[in-house]
Amino acid sequence: MDYLVRTPQQLGAVLRGRRREKRLTQAATGAKVGLRQNAVSVIEAQAGRSTVVRLFKLLSALDLELSLHDKRIGRAKGQEW
């Protein structure tokens, strides 16, 4: 499933939702990639305060990846760069 995220608040909500969907606690999610529970909490609540490194660790723990596209053009399915 793809998630459209345009703000840090939306990102935090998506990450929280994905974690809950996988039935993981913040502590269990963080333990998968060396983050403390409070770091996961901060990312979910205030993603704008997170470092890029921590964000990518959390994405990895939740089996997610980051994909960027030009919003003026739209996104083609299966587009490779």
Secondary structure, 3 states (H helix, E strand, C coil): CCCCCCCHHHHHHHHHHHHHHCCCCHHHHHHHHCCCHHHHHHHHHCHHHCCHHHHHHHHHHCCCCCCCCCCCCCCCCCCCC
